[in-house]
């Protein structure tokens, strides 16, 4: 949000973050949103019983997946700009007053843990926002052609071997 000029320090209340992401136009795309939190997330450790998507090392949420599976976190070279240490809103609500967030935290020389839990959505409870969007992964034409040629070659080879045995 700070990079786009929407907010001076990049931290906003939940409703403003939702509005920012849904109206963002960046790199020619206008289908941005806040990331989601998987509820319940069985990969979480030491979460709260009344917040089934809370805990440490939650890999099921989109930000948890980026941090723990893809290795994207503050201080590392990544394809993302301006990744900050701190809390990031999720679009997933716990109730009308609370929403999930993901904490990018530093412990020691390396990123060690990320807490995912609930935070009030009201004024005074500001957090960073990270816009994400859904994309369709389309195979490259060359890969498809190679797959087709290779599959045809294998099928014909199996057919020739069967003919020789008969």
SULVENZI-V949530 format. One record per pair of residues at least 24 apart in sequence whose C-alpha atoms are under 6 Angstrom apart, sorted by the first residue. I is the first residue (numbers start at 1). J is the second residue. Records with the same first field share a line. If there is no record, write none. Layout:
# SULVENZI-V949530
I = J ; J
This chain:
# SULVENZI-V949530
10 = 128
11 = 126 ; 127 ; 128
12 = 126 ; 127
13 = 121 ; 125 ; 126
14 = 121
17 = 129
21 = 131
32 = 131 ; 132 ; 133
33 = 131 ; 132
34 = 90 ; 91 ; 131 ; 132
35 = 62 ; 90 ; 91
36 = 62 ; 90 ; 91 ; 92
37 = 61 ; 92
54 = 116 ; 117
55 = 115 ; 116
56 = 114 ; 115
57 = 114
87 = 127 ; 128
88 = 127 ; 128 ; 129
89 = 129
97 = 121
